[in-house]
Amino acid sequence: MATKRAPSDDAKELIARPFLTRRDLFEFAGLAITAAALRPNVGLAAASPLRRSAQQNVSSVMDALSTYLSEAAGRVLPDEVAEKTKQHILDTFAAMISGSELHPGRSAVQFGRAYGGKEVATVVASNFLCGPIEAALTNGMLAHADETDDSHSPSQSHPGCAVVPAGLAAGERFGISGAHFLRAVALGYDIGPRFTVALGGQRFEAESHWSTHSISPMFGAAAAASCAASLNAQQMRWMLGYTAHQSSGLGAWNRDSEHVQKAFHFGGMTARNGVTSALLVQAGWTGVDDILSGKDNFFAAYNPHADPAGLIDKLGERYEVTRTNIKKWPVGSPIQAALDAIEMLRKQTPFETAQVKQVSVQLATDEAAIVNNREIPDICLQHMIAVMLLDKTVSFVSTHDKERLKNPETLRERAKVQLVPDQELERLMPLRVAIVNVTLMDGTRLTQRVDNVRGTPENPMTRDEIVTKATELITPILGTTKCSSLIESVFHLERVSDIRELRPLLQRS
């Protein structure tokens, strides 16, 4: 009587053949089904010899990255990192809530209400739920409806407006704990920025016309959502493949005069695509094992001279959330240092608006181009300096007062402001430096250089300052009680057993 061969032996013989016939393929399919039946508790990735063979070609970078991603949900964060992550979550929630009152935010909520899907996830500052993919899109738009959200200079991106909405939407889909959500968000900040840093950061964006402001947050959103979905290492590899295929975005976002397409580009599209990648793989989809190496890989498409090893550089040692800025002023990042400088000069030598003859602001050349006489108040340097001269501060309300763009008093002060692109400062990027010279009517000249804006890692805002900023943005929309409760819950996320407990605090009554 012949000895019965194990399915695995037959499979090995098939794989060893130089060519597979149509009959071989059918035979192999039958063997795979048999093997699966014999080992019902083993997933496809482990059961299939072909899949094992493919995994042998996974690069060391992909192996380390996917392993790190899969273990993040159970990895305790250092205390400093946990605190920073909570601060950025609160800051992003505040950006979402305040953004709901602006044109991009209202457009997003209208879209979410019309195409919401299954009622699973929170639409912030609204009174309805929708599907996780639609919620990620809508909340991402809300988070970057204006310029209050955070930014990460080395990667030239805004992580929070994509990572937090994606982590929240997927977290609600799977009912994860507050601690799990916290770790998912920290992971998103770690992974997304490393992608565009590896590609070359600002230089990559300038030379390629691709946008770091979409590629980085998209991978960050995908990482956060996949952590919330508890994907294993193999699934993380597939997820990165789907995210790489969806990665997109052009530098033309800078031409958007209504901030709607910009909000989609920075937050809405990126959060949506990240959640989509996670949910597709969680639902059982498979794909390419290593999109980072091999034929037609991610880096070959975007920058063949990139350094893939940058994706795992000091991963688990250097947490990118600690290198992310929280904005003190609700204006575009290139304007932050100039406003800091005006505030400093006034403290050193108090002066009134009428005493000012001229203001000269030197910025890096690329930064100056972004904020030079723009149609949008909060990314127009000349306008915001004029507002700062008149009001002695800049608020959320003043940055969105479009009527003030035409106000004679504001225009008079704006005429005093000269923006000077500076090639020497450009060489310092991504460090955003401003040199401000104020000339008074009596000939006095005041000069202030700002290298580290308030809110950067080198000059961080305190927890109290961040709470004050969030309170000013949240209270007018959700009220004092909800605002206080939300702040308390964010700083004690470890006590939250299900992230959906935050829903009543994030929505309108």
C-alpha positions in Angstrom: 0.0 0.0 0.0 1.4 3.3 -1.1 2.3 5.9 1.6 0.0 8.9 1.5 2.0 12.1 0.9 1.3 15.2 2.9 -0.2 18.2 1.0 2.9 20.2 1.9 5.2 17.7 0.1 3.1 17.9 -3.1 3.1 21.7 -2.9 6.9 21.8 -2.6 7.2 19.7 -5.7 4.9 22.0 -7.6 6.7 25.1 -6.6 10.0 23.5 -7.6 8.9 23.0 -11.2 10.4 25.5 -13.6 7.0 26.1 -15.3 3.5 25.7 -13.9 0.8 24.3 -16.2 -2.9 25.2 -16.0 -3.4 21.7 -14.5 -0.7 22.4 -11.9 -2.4 25.6 -10.8 -5.7 23.8 -10.3 -3.9 21.0 -8.4 -2.1 23.6 -6.2 -5.4 25.3 -5.5 -6.8 22.0 -4.3 -3.8 21.5 -2.1 -4.1 24.9 -0.6 -7.8 24.2 0.3 -6.8 20.9 1.8 -4.1 22.4 3.9 -6.4 25.1 5.1 -9.0 22.5 6.1 -6.3 20.5 8.0 -5.2 23.7 9.9 -8.4 25.8 10.3 -6.8 28.1 12.9 -3.9 29.2 10.6 -4.4 32.3 8.4 -3.8 32.4 4.7 -0.4 34.0 5.1 0.9 31.1 7.2 -0.9 28.3 5.3 0.2 29.1 1.8 3.7 27.9 0.7 3.6 30.5 -2.1 3.0 33.2 0.5 5.9 31.9 2.6 8.1 32.0 -0.5 7.1 35.6 -1.2 7.9 36.6 2.4 11.4 35.5 2.0 11.9 38.4 -0.4 10.8 41.0 2.1 13.5 43.6 2.7 15.0 44.2 6.2 13.4 47.6 6.2 10.0 46.3 5.5 10.4 43.5 8.0 11.4 45.9 10.8 8.8 48.5 9.9 5.9 46.0 9.7 6.9 44.3 12.9 7.0 47.7 14.7 3.6 48.7 13.3 2.0 45.4 14.4 3.3 45.6 18.0 2.5 49.3 18.6 -0.9 48.7 20.2 0.7 46.8 23.1 3.7 49.0 23.4 3.6 51.4 26.4 4.7 54.9 25.5 7.3 56.8 27.5 5.5 59.4 29.8 6.8 62.4 27.9 5.6 60.9 24.6 2.2 60.1 26.0 1.8 63.7 27.3 2.9 65.2 24.0 0.5 62.9 22.1 -2.4 64.0 24.3 -1.6 67.6 23.7 -1.6 67.1 20.0 -4.9 65.1 20.1 -6.5 68.0 22.1 -5.0 70.5 19.7 -6.4 68.6 16.7 -9.9 68.2 18.3 -9.9 71.9 18.8 -9.0 72.5 15.2 -11.8 70.2 14.1 -14.4 71.9 16.3 -13.4 75.4 15.3 -13.1 74.4 11.7 -16.8 73.3 11.6 -17.8 77.0 11.4 -15.6 77.8 8.4 -16.4 77.3 4.7 -14.3 74.1 4.2 -15.7 72.6 7.4 -19.3 73.4 6.5 -18.7 71.9 3.0 -17.3 68.7 4.6 -20.1 68.3 7.1 -22.6 68.7 4.3 -20.9 66.0 2.3 -20.7 63.7 5.3 -24.4 64.1 5.9 -25.3 63.4 2.3 -23.0 60.4 1.8 -22.5 59.2 5.3 -22.8 55.4 5.0 -23.4 53.1 8.0 -23.7 55.0 11.3 -20.4 53.9 13.0 -18.2 56.9 13.6 -18.4 60.5 14.9 -18.6 63.5 12.7 -17.1 66.1 15.1 -19.1 69.2 15.9 -22.2 67.8 14.2 -25.2 65.7 15.4 -24.9 62.7 13.2 -22.7 59.6 12.6 -21.5 58.0 9.4 -19.2 55.3 8.1 -15.5 55.3 9.2 -14.2 56.2 5.8 -16.6 59.1 5.4 -16.0 60.2 9.0 -12.2 60.3 8.4 -12.7 62.4 5.3 -15.0 64.8 7.0 -13.1 65.2 10.2 -9.8 65.5 8.3 -11.3 68.4 6.3 -12.5 70.0 9.6 -9.1 69.7 11.1 -7.4 71.6 8.3 -10.3 74.0 7.6 -7.9 76.7 8.5 -4.4 77.0 9.9 -4.8 76.1 13.6 -3.6 72.5 13.3 -0.1 71.2 14.1 2.9 70.9 11.7 6.1 68.8 11.4 8.9 70.8 9.9 11.4 68.1 8.9 8.8 66.2 6.9 7.0 69.4 5.6 3.6 68.1 6.7 0.7 68.5 9.0 0.3 65.1 10.8 -2.5 65.8 13.2 -5.2 66.7 10.7 -5.0 63.2 9.1 -3.6 61.0 11.9 -6.2 61.9 14.6 -9.3 61.7 12.4 -8.1 58.3 11.0 -7.3 56.9 14.4 -10.6 58.1 15.8 -12.7 56.7 12.9 -11.0 53.3 12.9 -11.0 53.3 16.7 -14.7 53.8 16.8 -15.2 51.1 14.2 -13.4 48.6 16.4 -14.3 50.0 19.9 -10.7 50.4 21.1 -9.7 51.8 24.4 -8.4 55.3 25.1 -4.9 53.8 25.7 -5.0 52.0 22.4 -6.1 55.2 20.6 -3.3 57.1 22.2 -0.7 54.6 20.9 -2.3 54.5 17.5 -2.0 58.3 17.2 1.6 58.3 18.4 2.4 55.6 15.8 0.8 57.7 13.0 3.1 60.6 13.9 6.1 58.3 13.9 5.4 56.7 10.5 4.0 59.4 8.2 6.8 62.0 8.7 9.5 59.4 8.2 8.2 58.7 4.7 8.8 62.2 3.3 11.9 62.7 5.3 13.3 59.6 3.6 12.2 61.0 0.2 14.0 64.2 0.8 11.6 66.6 2.6 11.2 70.1 1.2 13.8 69.5 -1.6 11.8 66.5 -2.8 8.6 68.5 -2.9 10.2 71.5 -4.7 12.0 69.4 -7.3 9.3 66.7 -8.0 6.1 68.8 -7.7 4.7 66.0 -5.6 3.4 67.1 -2.2 4.9 66.1 1.1 1.8 67.6 2.7 -0.3 64.7 1.4 2.2 61.8 1.2 3.4 62.1 4.8 0.0 62.4 6.6 -1.5 59.7 4.4 1.0 57.1 5.6 0.5 58.4 9.1 -3.2 58.0 8.9 -2.9 54.5 7.6 -0.5 53.6 10.4 -2.9 54.9 13.0 -6.0 53.3 11.5 -4.1 49.9 11.1 -3.0 50.0 14.7 -6.6 50.6 15.7 -7.6 47.6 13.5 -4.9 45.5 15.2 -3.4 44.3 12.0 -0.6 41.7 12.2 2.9 42.2 10.6 1.9 40.5 7.3 -1.3 42.6 7.1 0.8 45.7 7.8 2.9 45.0 4.8 -0.2 44.7 2.6 -1.6 47.9 4.1 1.6 49.8 3.2 1.1 48.6 -0.3 -2.4 49.9 -0.6 -1.3 53.2 1.0 1.5 53.5 -1.5 -0.9 53.0 -4.4 -3.2 55.7 -3.0 -0.4 58.2 -2.2 -0.8 61.3 -4.3 -1.0 65.0 -4.2 0.5 67.9 -6.1 2.1 71.1 -5.0 -0.8 72.9 -6.7 -2.6 73.0 -3.4 -0.8 76.3 -2.9 -3.1 77.9 -5.6 -6.3 77.1 -3.8 -7.9 80.5 -2.8 -10.8 79.0 -0.7 -8.8 76.6 1.5 -11.3 73.8 0.5 -9.1 71.8 -1.8 -6.2 72.5 0.5 -8.1 71.0 3.5 -8.9 68.0 1.3 -5.3 67.6 0.3 -3.8 68.0 3.8 -6.5 66.2 5.9 -9.6 64.9 4.2 -8.0 62.8 1.4 -5.2 61.6 3.6 -7.3 60.5 6.5 -9.8 58.8 4.1 -7.1 56.9 2.2 -5.4 55.8 5.4 -8.6 54.4 6.8 -9.4 52.7 3.5 -6.1 50.9 3.4 -6.5 49.6 7.0 -10.1 48.5 6.5 -9.5 46.7 3.1 -6.7 44.6 4.7 -8.7 44.0 7.9 -11.5 42.7 5.7 -9.2 40.1 4.2 -7.6 41.7 1.1 -4.1 40.6 0.3 -1.4 42.3 -1.8 2.2 42.9 -2.5 4.4 41.8 0.4 7.0 44.6 0.0 6.0 47.8 -1.8 9.3 49.4 -0.5 11.6 47.2 -2.6 11.7 45.2 -5.8 10.3 46.0 -9.2 8.3 49.3 -9.5 8.5 49.9 -5.8 7.4 53.1 -3.9 10.9 54.7 -3.8 11.6 53.9 -7.4 8.5 55.8 -8.4 9.0 58.8 -6.2 12.7 59.2 -5.7 15.2 56.5 -6.7 17.9 58.3 -4.6 15.9 58.2 -1.4 17.0 56.3 1.6 14.5 53.6 2.7 16.4 53.0 5.9 15.2 56.4 7.0 11.8 54.8 7.7 13.2 52.8 10.6 15.9 55.3 11.7 15.7 55.5 15.6 12.1 54.0 15.4 11.1 53.4 19.0 13.8 55.8 20.2 12.9 59.1 18.5 9.2 59.8 18.6 8.1 62.3 15.9 5.3 63.7 18.0 7.9 65.3 20.2 9.3 67.0 17.1 5.9 68.3 15.9 4.9 72.0 16.3 1.7 73.3 18.0 0.8 76.7 16.6 0.5 79.5 19.0 -1.1 81.7 16.3 -4.0 80.5 14.1 -2.2 81.5 10.9 0.0 79.7 8.3 3.3 78.4 9.5 5.5 80.8 7.6 3.8 83.7 9.5 4.3 82.4 13.0 7.8 83.7 13.5 7.0 87.1 12.3 4.1 87.5 14.7 6.4 86.3 17.5 8.9 88.9 16.6 6.3 91.8 16.6 5.1 90.6 20.1 8.7 90.5 21.4 9.6 93.9 20.0 6.5 95.5 21.7 7.5 94.0 25.0 11.0 95.3 24.7 10.1 98.8 23.3 6.3 99.5 23.6 5.0 101.4 20.6 1.6 102.3 19.1 0.4 101.6 15.6 0.5 105.3 14.6 4.2 105.4 15.5 5.1 102.7 12.9 6.5 104.0 9.6 7.6 100.7 8.0 7.8 96.9 8.8 10.2 94.7 6.9 9.9 90.9 7.2 12.6 88.6 5.9 11.6 85.0 5.3 13.0 82.0 3.4 12.2 82.4 -0.3 9.8 79.4 -0.6 8.1 80.4 2.6 7.7 84.0 1.4 6.0 82.8 -1.8 3.4 80.9 0.1 2.3 83.9 2.2 2.9 86.8 -0.1 -0.3 89.0 -0.6 -2.6 85.9 -0.5 -6.4 86.1 -0.9 -6.9 84.2 2.4 -6.5 86.3 5.5 -4.7 83.7 7.7 -2.0 82.9 5.1 -1.4 86.5 4.0 1.6 87.8 5.8 1.1 91.5 5.0 -2.5 91.4 6.2 -1.7 89.5 9.4 1.1 91.9 10.3 -1.3 94.8 9.8 -3.8 93.1 12.1 -1.1 92.5 14.7 -0.1 96.1 14.6 -3.7 97.3 15.1 -4.9 94.7 17.7 -1.6 93.9 19.4 -2.5 90.2 19.0 -4.0 87.8 16.5 -7.1 85.7 17.3 -9.2 83.0 15.6 -11.9 85.6 14.9 -9.5 88.2 13.4 -7.8 85.7 11.2 -11.1 84.8 9.5 -12.6 88.2 9.1 -12.5 88.5 5.3 -14.2 91.9 5.5 -11.1 93.2 7.2 -9.1 92.5 4.0 -10.9 95.6 2.5 -11.0 97.7 5.6 -9.3 101.1 5.0 -7.6 101.1 8.4 -6.2 97.7 7.8 -5.1 98.5 4.3 -3.3 101.6 5.6 -1.2 99.5 7.9 -0.7 96.8 5.3 0.9 99.3 3.0 3.7 99.7 5.6 4.6 96.0 5.4 7.4 94.8 3.1 8.1 91.1 2.6 11.7 90.2 1.6 12.5 86.7 0.3 15.9 85.8 1.8 18.0 83.1 0.1 20.2 82.8 3.2 17.2 81.9 5.3 16.1 79.4 2.7 19.3 77.5 3.4 18.2 77.1 7.0 14.9 75.3 6.1 13.1 73.4 7.5 13.9 75.8 10.3 11.5 78.7 9.8 13.3 81.9 10.7 12.0 85.4 10.5 13.9 88.7 10.8 11.6 91.6 11.4 12.7 95.3 11.3 10.3 97.9 12.5 11.1 101.5 11.7 9.3 104.2 13.8 8.3 107.7 12.7 11.1 109.2 14.8 13.7 107.1 13.0 14.1 104.5 15.7 14.8 101.0 14.2 13.8 97.9 16.1 15.1 94.5 15.0 14.1 91.0 16.1 15.2 87.6 14.7 13.2 84.5 15.7 14.7 81.1 15.0 12.5 79.0 17.2 8.8 79.9 17.1 6.7 79.5 20.2 5.2 76.0 20.0 8.2 74.3 18.3 10.1 71.6 20.1 12.9 74.1 20.9 10.4 76.6 22.3 7.4 74.5 23.4 4.1 75.7 24.6 3.1 74.5 28.1 0.1 72.3 28.8 -1.7 75.4 30.2 -1.0 77.3 27.0 -2.4 74.5 24.9 -5.4 74.2 27.1 -6.0 77.9 26.8 -5.8 77.8 23.0 -8.2 74.7 22.9 -10.6 76.4 25.3 -10.8 79.5 23.1 -11.5 77.4 20.0 -14.0 74.9 21.5 -16.1 76.8 24.0 -17.9 79.1 21.5 -19.2 76.0 19.6 -19.7 73.3 22.2 -19.9 75.3 25.4 -17.9 75.5 28.6 -19.1 72.2 30.2 -18.4 70.0 27.2 -15.1 71.7 26.6 -13.9 71.1 30.2 -15.0 67.5 30.1 -13.3 66.9 26.7 -10.0 68.3 28.0 -10.2 66.2 31.1 -10.9 63.0 29.1 -8.1 63.6 26.6 -5.5 64.0 29.4 -6.8 60.9 31.1 -7.3 58.7 28.0 -6.0 55.7 29.9 -9.2 55.7 31.9 -11.4 55.5 28.7 -12.5 51.9 28.1 -14.1 52.6 24.7 -13.1 55.6 22.5 -16.7 56.0 21.6 -17.2 57.5 25.1 -15.8 60.7 23.7 -18.6 61.0 21.1 -21.0 63.1 23.2 -18.1 65.5 24.1 -17.2 66.0 20.5 -20.6 66.6 19.0 -23.2 69.3 19.3 -26.2 68.6 21.5 
